[in-house]
Amino acid sequence: MIKKAILIIIIILLAAVGAVVFYFFNQISQPASSSTDELIFTVKKGEGVKTIATNLEKKELVKNTLLFRIYVYMDRSQAKFIAGDYLLNKNDNIKQLVKILTSGHVFNERIIKIIEGWTKNEIADYLAKENIVSKEDFLKAADSTDSRQIVFNKTYTFLADKSVNANLEGFLFPDTYRIFKDTISAQIIEKMLDNFDAKLNLELQEAIKAQNHTIFEVVTMASIIEKEVRKDNDRKIAAGIFWKRLENGMALQSDATVNYVTGKQALQPTSEDISVDSLYNTYKYKGLTPGPICNPSLSAIKAAIYPEESDYLYFLTKPDGSTVFSKTYQEHLENKAKYLQ
């Protein structure tokens, strides 16, 4: 009986140990997240396993620091971590993380995120803040009226109908980019122009031609829509209103274009703002602005290409970002009094 009891205890202990071992190896093979987002993780010189594990947890790359530390010691990797920047994926598991962080294959790139609707000046401010390139250097490149002056041996057909005096505002496509740490402004702009070229595919270009618009006109319109309206469906209606206004010889009366001149972010520009003498002031001058007022998203570009017809002639953006449309000027004035006072 004693031997049988001992045997049962041994079997239970072995089963328990087996369960623990299975759990351990299962956990270290599972990523902390199902997300495939990439991020830069830095191992500083002199950091130990405990600190590295804690930092990984803060970045949501591991769920359990103890499991990470146990695996490191089992793998005898505690002295193998190499200082530097590494590109990690939130879908990496513990085994993969340890392999990468002990490989010495440091990441010689940076990840930058250019926000939809940013102007070239805002992009320049961001790049300078991130210590990538100076604001002056980027603006000098972005202000080029001929892309071939900064991107040699490459011609972008979508810039062919651009005004000869217009710079690259509007074509610096907003997106997430990988760049080398020692990159220069021209190389960043080349990536943006290449991306714009890929996004404005043949189907979109053919649709623009079919509507008797130029790419430059569409991008200029899209930049205004980007700043005026937030939701995709509303953007199509707003685009229909703006194109209709142009066809009817009416002024666009876009607050976003006035803000571009004044540098403000006003939902309702003042009478003084509206009186500013600038070709970008669409209250004072009819037609499109001389060029784009920002770098629009693909959503805004598609809205400009595929506008939605409606009976509306006016619209405004409420403080919460939603759009209110009106058929008559009187109705528009009532909405302004209701939502913007």
C-alpha positions as CSV (number, residue, x, y, z in Angstrom):
1,M,0.0,0.0,0.0
2,I,2.8,2.4,0.9
3,K,4.6,1.7,-2.4
4,K,1.4,2.3,-4.3
5,A,0.8,5.6,-2.5
6,I,4.4,6.7,-3.2
7,L,3.9,5.8,-6.8
8,I,0.7,7.8,-7.0
9,I,2.4,10.8,-5.4
10,I,5.3,10.5,-7.9
11,I,2.9,10.3,-10.8
12,I,1.0,13.4,-9.5
13,L,4.3,15.3,-9.1
14,L,5.4,14.3,-12.5
15,A,2.1,15.4,-14.0
16,A,2.3,18.7,-12.1
17,V,5.9,19.3,-13.3
18,G,4.8,18.3,-16.8
19,A,1.9,20.8,-16.7
20,V,4.2,23.6,-15.4
21,V,6.8,22.8,-18.1
22,F,4.1,22.7,-20.8
23,Y,2.6,26.0,-19.5
24,F,6.1,27.6,-19.5
25,F,7.0,26.6,-23.0
26,N,3.6,27.4,-24.3
27,Q,3.7,30.9,-22.8
28,I,7.2,31.8,-24.1
29,S,6.0,30.8,-27.6
30,Q,2.9,33.0,-27.4
31,P,3.2,36.7,-28.3
32,A,2.0,39.3,-25.8
33,S,-0.3,40.8,-28.4
34,S,-2.0,39.9,-31.7
35,S,-1.1,43.4,-33.0
36,T,1.6,43.5,-35.7
37,D,2.6,47.1,-34.8
38,E,6.3,47.7,-35.0
39,L,8.3,49.9,-32.5
40,I,11.8,50.8,-31.6
41,F,13.1,49.2,-28.4
42,T,16.3,50.4,-26.8
43,V,18.7,48.4,-24.7
44,K,21.0,50.7,-22.9
45,K,24.6,49.9,-22.0
46,G,24.8,48.2,-18.6
47,E,21.1,47.3,-18.3
48,G,20.5,43.9,-16.7
49,V,17.9,41.3,-17.5
50,K,15.4,42.6,-14.9
51,T,15.5,46.1,-16.3
52,I,15.2,44.9,-19.8
53,A,12.2,42.7,-18.9
54,T,10.5,45.6,-17.1
55,N,11.0,47.9,-20.1
56,L,9.6,45.2,-22.4
57,E,6.5,45.0,-20.2
58,K,6.1,48.8,-20.3
59,K,6.1,48.6,-24.1
60,E,3.5,45.8,-23.9
61,L,6.0,43.4,-25.6
62,V,5.8,40.8,-22.7
63,K,3.0,40.1,-20.3
64,N,5.1,38.3,-17.6
65,T,8.5,39.6,-16.7
66,L,9.2,36.5,-14.6
67,L,8.7,34.1,-17.5
68,F,11.0,36.3,-19.6
69,R,13.8,36.2,-17.0
70,I,13.4,32.5,-16.4
71,Y,13.8,31.8,-20.2
72,V,16.8,34.1,-20.4
73,Y,18.6,32.2,-17.6
74,M,17.6,28.8,-19.1
75,D,18.9,30.0,-22.4
76,R,22.1,31.3,-20.7
77,S,21.6,34.6,-22.5
78,Q,21.8,36.9,-19.5
79,A,25.2,38.3,-20.5
80,K,24.5,38.3,-24.3
81,F,22.2,41.4,-24.5
82,I,23.8,44.0,-26.8
83,A,23.1,47.7,-26.3
84,G,21.4,49.5,-29.2
85,D,18.1,50.2,-30.9
86,Y,16.1,47.2,-32.2
87,L,13.0,47.0,-34.3
88,L,10.5,44.8,-32.5
89,N,7.0,43.6,-33.4
90,K,4.3,43.3,-30.8
91,N,3.6,39.9,-32.3
92,D,7.1,38.6,-31.3
93,N,7.1,36.0,-28.5
94,I,9.7,35.8,-25.7
95,K,12.0,33.4,-27.6
96,Q,12.0,35.7,-30.6
97,L,12.6,38.8,-28.5
98,V,15.6,37.3,-26.7
99,K,17.1,36.2,-30.1
100,I,16.7,39.7,-31.6
101,L,18.0,41.5,-28.5
102,T,21.1,39.3,-28.3
103,S,21.8,39.3,-32.0
104,G,23.5,42.7,-32.2
105,H,21.6,43.5,-35.4
106,V,20.7,47.0,-34.3
107,F,18.1,49.0,-36.2
108,N,19.7,51.7,-38.2
109,E,16.4,53.3,-39.1
110,R,13.8,55.6,-37.7
111,I,10.1,55.4,-37.9
112,I,8.3,58.6,-38.6
113,K,4.6,59.2,-38.8
114,I,3.3,62.1,-41.0
115,I,-0.2,63.1,-40.0
116,E,-2.9,63.6,-42.6
117,G,-3.6,67.2,-43.2
118,W,-0.2,68.5,-42.0
119,T,1.3,71.3,-44.0
120,K,5.0,71.2,-45.1
121,N,5.8,73.6,-42.2
122,E,4.2,71.2,-39.7
123,I,6.1,68.3,-41.2
124,A,9.3,70.3,-40.9
125,D,8.5,71.2,-37.3
126,Y,8.0,67.5,-36.5
127,L,11.2,66.3,-38.2
128,A,13.2,69.0,-36.4
129,K,11.6,68.0,-33.1
130,E,12.6,64.4,-33.7
131,N,16.2,65.5,-34.5
132,I,16.0,64.0,-38.0
133,V,16.6,67.0,-40.2
134,S,16.5,70.7,-39.6
135,K,13.4,72.7,-40.3
136,E,15.2,75.0,-42.6
137,D,16.7,72.2,-44.6
138,F,13.4,70.3,-45.1
139,L,11.5,73.4,-46.1
140,K,14.2,74.3,-48.6
141,A,13.7,71.0,-50.3
142,A,9.9,71.0,-50.0
143,D,9.7,74.5,-51.5
144,S,11.3,73.3,-54.7
145,T,9.1,74.0,-57.7
146,D,10.8,71.2,-59.7
147,S,11.1,67.8,-58.0
148,R,14.1,66.9,-60.3
149,Q,16.2,69.4,-58.4
150,I,16.0,67.3,-55.3
151,V,15.2,63.8,-56.6
152,F,17.6,63.2,-59.4
153,N,17.0,60.9,-62.4
154,K,13.3,60.5,-61.5
155,T,10.2,62.2,-63.0
156,Y,6.8,62.1,-61.4
157,T,4.0,62.4,-64.0
158,F,1.5,63.4,-61.4
159,L,3.4,66.7,-61.0
160,A,3.2,67.5,-64.8
161,D,0.2,69.7,-64.5
162,K,1.3,71.5,-61.4
163,S,1.7,75.2,-61.6
164,V,5.3,76.1,-62.4
165,N,5.4,78.3,-59.3
166,A,3.9,75.8,-57.0
167,N,6.1,73.9,-54.5
168,L,5.5,70.3,-53.3
169,E,2.8,71.1,-50.8
170,G,0.0,68.7,-51.2
171,F,2.1,65.8,-52.6
172,L,4.1,65.0,-49.4
173,F,1.9,61.9,-48.8
174,P,1.0,61.5,-45.1
175,D,1.9,58.0,-43.8
176,T,4.2,56.0,-41.6
177,Y,7.7,55.8,-43.0
178,R,11.0,54.0,-42.2
179,I,14.0,56.2,-42.8
180,F,17.7,55.7,-42.1
181,K,19.1,57.6,-39.2
182,D,21.5,59.6,-41.4
183,T,18.8,60.4,-44.0
184,I,18.6,63.8,-45.6
185,S,15.5,65.9,-46.5
186,A,15.5,65.0,-50.2
187,Q,15.4,61.3,-49.4
188,I,12.4,61.8,-47.1
189,I,10.6,63.7,-49.8
190,E,11.4,61.1,-52.3
191,K,9.7,58.5,-50.2
192,M,6.7,60.7,-49.8
193,L,6.5,61.4,-53.6
194,D,7.0,57.7,-54.4
195,N,4.1,56.8,-52.0
196,F,1.9,59.5,-53.6
197,D,2.6,57.9,-57.0
198,A,1.6,54.5,-55.7
199,K,-1.5,55.7,-54.0
200,L,-2.8,57.7,-57.0
201,N,-3.2,54.6,-59.1
202,L,-4.3,54.4,-62.8
203,E,-8.0,54.0,-61.9
204,L,-8.0,57.3,-59.9
205,Q,-6.0,59.1,-62.6
206,E,-8.5,58.0,-65.3
207,A,-11.4,59.2,-63.1
208,I,-9.7,62.6,-62.8
209,K,-9.3,62.8,-66.6
210,A,-12.9,61.8,-67.1
211,Q,-14.1,64.7,-65.0
212,N,-12.0,67.2,-67.0
213,H,-10.0,68.1,-63.9
214,T,-6.2,68.1,-63.5
215,I,-4.4,66.2,-60.7
216,F,-3.2,69.5,-59.3
217,E,-6.8,70.8,-59.1
218,V,-8.0,67.6,-57.4
219,V,-5.1,67.7,-54.9
220,T,-5.8,71.3,-54.2
221,M,-9.5,70.6,-53.7
222,A,-8.7,67.6,-51.5
223,S,-6.4,69.7,-49.3
224,I,-9.3,72.0,-48.6
225,I,-11.7,69.1,-47.9
226,E,-9.1,67.5,-45.6
227,K,-9.1,70.6,-43.4
228,E,-12.8,71.3,-43.6
229,V,-14.4,67.9,-43.0
230,R,-13.5,64.9,-40.9
231,K,-15.8,62.0,-41.9
232,D,-15.4,60.2,-45.2
233,N,-19.1,60.3,-46.2
234,D,-19.4,64.0,-45.3
235,R,-16.3,64.7,-47.3
236,K,-17.9,63.5,-50.5
237,I,-20.9,65.7,-50.0
238,A,-18.7,68.7,-49.2
239,A,-16.7,68.0,-52.3
240,G,-19.9,68.0,-54.4
241,I,-20.8,71.4,-52.9
242,F,-17.4,72.9,-53.6
243,W,-17.3,71.7,-57.2
244,K,-20.8,73.0,-57.7
245,R,-19.8,76.4,-56.3
246,L,-17.0,76.6,-58.8
247,E,-19.2,75.6,-61.7
248,N,-21.8,78.2,-60.6
249,G,-19.1,81.0,-60.3
250,M,-19.6,81.2,-56.6
251,A,-16.8,81.7,-54.1
252,L,-15.8,78.6,-52.1
253,Q,-15.8,80.6,-48.8
254,S,-13.7,78.0,-47.1
255,D,-12.7,78.8,-43.5
256,A,-9.8,76.4,-43.9
257,T,-8.3,78.6,-46.6
258,V,-8.6,81.6,-44.4
259,N,-6.9,79.8,-41.5
260,Y,-4.1,78.8,-43.9
261,V,-3.5,82.5,-44.5
262,T,-3.8,83.6,-40.8
263,G,-2.2,80.6,-39.3
264,K,-5.2,80.1,-37.0
265,Q,-7.4,77.1,-36.3
266,A,-10.7,79.0,-36.0
267,L,-14.0,77.2,-36.6
268,Q,-15.4,80.6,-37.6
269,P,-12.9,83.2,-38.9
270,T,-13.5,86.8,-37.9
271,S,-14.5,89.5,-40.3
272,E,-11.0,90.8,-40.0
273,D,-9.6,87.4,-41.0
274,I,-11.9,87.2,-44.0
275,S,-10.8,90.6,-45.3
276,V,-7.1,89.5,-45.5
277,D,-5.9,90.1,-49.0
278,S,-4.5,86.8,-50.2
279,L,-5.3,84.6,-53.2
280,Y,-5.7,81.8,-50.7
281,N,-8.6,83.7,-49.1
282,T,-11.6,82.0,-50.9
283,Y,-14.0,84.5,-49.3
284,K,-12.3,87.3,-51.2
285,Y,-11.3,85.5,-54.4
286,K,-13.3,83.1,-56.4
287,G,-11.9,79.7,-57.7
288,L,-9.5,77.3,-56.1
289,T,-6.5,78.5,-54.1
290,P,-3.2,78.8,-56.1
291,G,-2.2,75.5,-54.6
292,P,-2.9,72.9,-51.9
293,I,-3.2,74.2,-48.3
294,C,-2.0,70.9,-46.7
295,N,-1.0,67.4,-47.6
296,P,-4.3,65.5,-47.9
297,S,-5.1,61.9,-47.1
298,L,-6.2,59.4,-49.7
299,S,-9.7,59.7,-48.2
300,A,-9.9,63.4,-49.1
301,I,-8.4,62.8,-52.5
302,K,-11.0,60.2,-53.3
303,A,-13.7,62.5,-52.1
304,A,-12.5,65.2,-54.5
305,I,-12.5,62.6,-57.3
306,Y,-15.8,61.0,-56.5
307,P,-18.0,63.8,-55.1
308,E,-21.6,63.2,-54.0
309,E,-24.3,65.3,-55.6
310,S,-26.8,66.9,-53.3
311,D,-29.2,69.9,-53.0
312,Y,-26.9,71.5,-50.5
313,L,-24.9,74.7,-51.1
314,Y,-23.5,75.4,-47.7
315,F,-22.0,73.5,-44.7
316,L,-20.2,74.1,-41.5
317,T,-18.2,72.1,-39.0
318,K,-19.4,71.9,-35.5
319,P,-17.0,72.0,-32.5
320,D,-17.4,68.2,-32.1
321,G,-16.1,67.7,-35.7
322,S,-19.5,66.7,-37.2
323,T,-20.8,68.5,-40.3
324,V,-24.1,70.3,-40.8
325,F,-25.3,70.9,-44.4
326,S,-27.7,73.6,-45.6
327,K,-29.6,74.1,-48.8
328,T,-30.1,77.9,-48.5
329,Y,-28.0,80.8,-47.2
330,Q,-30.7,81.6,-44.6
331,E,-30.6,78.0,-43.3
332,H,-26.8,78.2,-43.2
333,L,-27.0,81.4,-41.1
334,E,-29.4,79.8,-38.7
335,N,-27.0,76.8,-38.3
336,K,-24.1,79.1,-37.7
337,A,-26.1,80.9,-34.9
338,K,-27.1,77.6,-33.5
339,Y,-23.8,75.7,-33.5
340,L,-21.0,78.3,-33.7
341,Q,-22.2,81.1,-31.3
